[in-house]
Amino acid sequence: MTALPDADYIRDAEQNGIYSPDPVKCPVCGKRCEEIYLDITREVVGCNCCMKAVDAYEWFENMKEE
């Protein structure tokens, strides 16, 4: 199996020490994150660090019990 060649920016970073990506931080919690979540109006509501996905049916049943 042959390895894929590095992208140009990776080779440049290794050779010249130029590439230093800024980490993406959530505007809500301030943590470094991989995904940003938007509401229907495209407002940021959180990220994969500060939000949790739950099953809609389970959530609805729990709300009825409270």
Steps between C-alpha positions, in 0.01 A plus 500: 500500500647834401465804717332809367729799451466788743312808387710797386428703814621214720827468308546879519440494874752222553763670285441866586310492827235732357170320545334550836124471478294694750281264698129551449334603825129503573361852537260371768724299737847601376628143475694363203252305289447303181138592424297819542121471521266760353129554549260554210589871483872408473578629850768300683343306787799293608749234402574133543651581843215697656196339337360151526276316254209311653228284354196720429246238611678433829530874565130552429403215736722643773342846457151352536600334829633821655 
